[in-house]
Amino acid sequence: MARTAAVWAPDVLGTPFEQQTLPLGVDGEHGPLVATLVRSIPNPFTRLFAPLRDVDVLYVHGWSDYFFQRELARFWTARGATFYALDLRRYGRSLRDGEVPGYIDSLDDYDADIAAALAAMGQGERRVAGSGRRLVLLGHSTGGLTLTLWAARHPGRAAALILNSPWLELQLGALGRQALAPLVDMRARIDPRGTQPAVDFGFYTRAQQEIGSLPDGDHRARWRPDRGFATAPGWLSAVMQGHRRIAAGVDVECPALVLLSARSTPPLSWKESMTSSDSVLVVDDIARAATRIGGLVTIARIDGAIHDVFLSRAQPRAEAYDELDRWVDGYVAAGV
């Protein structure tokens, strides 16, 4: 029986964005499991002559998040790249009734989501140097951790890795992580989907609200709640296992750019500085961890940026795009 071609449908972001549902099999508790791929294609002239006309970009969001960054997509399509964004299983467009939002037992499980996305992009086969379209990975926060580990497990697949405030280390630092890990892992074995104390007090959402960078649409309350998704021991254990791998050292085997705020503000109580700093991660720890992901890593610290540097106020956002543009010109457009 002939296989029916996948269909691209209109996306909630409107033109020029389209989406495709990616079946991932059956979740034993809640039925079909899916991911969702969103795409934006450059205009025909740009696709023929722009410097990144042979590039496919795959973006992966962070925790309690989904893809909505239209400006980020336009940055890439204006340079000729085809832009794709993946809403992982149990997130955003892929979240189904009855599912635990964002839950995962191992970050390696996302290999299936990424493989399905790459197949839909025409990137299913291993990229051969000098032939075919090049793959650029772009990850934010937890998505940055996920893509870093994926690239290290799949050497040669990515031509470049770009990380926007990647969650490469626990907010308690290496010593805190080492002390907490045995307790988290034990709880994950006993009660993986149990409840944990709330850690998000809504300060990051408030900062974005004051900046004016929150996503629009009625779906935001479900896909990106003000205080984030409830966390579970199994999920936290999976993330901390990822942190341990980074601490031990990995090699993504491609040029990597890490964009970070210049400073952090601890999310203990509201402070106006949260509109010009990272109130989610300890950026100095992330910068140190970033030196352990490969042999060619550029770290750019953006003064005034928030956790998602591309959602910052106008000046730091422009600086972040300038840094990205220079780096892409040197390491991607030049085909390094």
C-alpha positions, 0 to 999 in steps of 0.5 A: 500500500502506498504511503500517503505524503505528509501534509503541511497545514496552516500554523497558528502563527499565520503566513508564512508558517506551516505545520506538520504533525509527526506521529511518534507511536503510542504512549501506553497511558494516553494513546498516540504520541506526536511532535509538531514541525513548523516551517517557514520557507524563504522567497524563491529569489532568496532561495536561489541566491542568498548565502544560506540557500543550502541550509536547513535550521532546526530550532528546539524550544526550552522547558514549558515553552513552544515555538513562537519567535517570528523574528528569529525565523525571519533572520534565517529565511532572509539569508536563504535558509529554510527554517524549521521549529520542533514542538517536542512531544507533550509541548505546545502544538504537540500537547494532548489532553491527559498528557503530563506537560513536558514530561520525559524519562530520558532526554535520549527519548527525544531522538525519535522526535528529532529523527521524525523532524529531520525525515520531514525536512529531507535530512533523514540520511546522514549528511555527507561532507560537500553534498546535500543541504547543511543542518544548523541546530538552534536550541534554547534552554532545555532545548539547547541541552537536548540538541548538544547531547544529540549532536554529540551522539550523532557526529557529523550530522550538524554543520553548526550548533547555536545555543541560546542560554542553554541549560547546561548546568543546574542552578545550584552549580556542580557541587549542588547537583552532585549533592542533590542527584542521589535524592532526585534519582531515588525519587525518580525510581520510586515516584517518577511523576510525583509532585515537587515544590514549585520553583517558578514564581512567574518572575520571568513571565513578568519580565517578558510582560514588561518588555513586551515580548510575551507570545500572543494567542489564546493557547499561551495559557496552556502551552506557556503558563505564567509559572511554568509546568509542574515538574516531576522527579523523573523529568528532573532526573533526566535533565540532571543526567544530561548535566552530568554528561556535559560536566564529563565533557562531550564533543559536538564535532562542529562549530558552536555559538553560545549566547548568554546574558552578561549577568543573572538575577536570583529569582527569589523576589521580583527585581526590576533587574530581571528585565535586563538579566537572566532570571532562570539560569546562573549564566557564569556556570553556563559559560563554564559548562559551555567550554566542555561541549566541543573544540570550537566554541564561541561564547557571546555575553550580551549586556541587558539580555534576558533568558531568551536573548532574542526576546530582550529589549530592543538594544540587547536583542539587536546586539544578539542578532548582530553577534549571531550574524557575524558568527553565521557569516564566519562559520556557516555562510563560509562553509567552515 
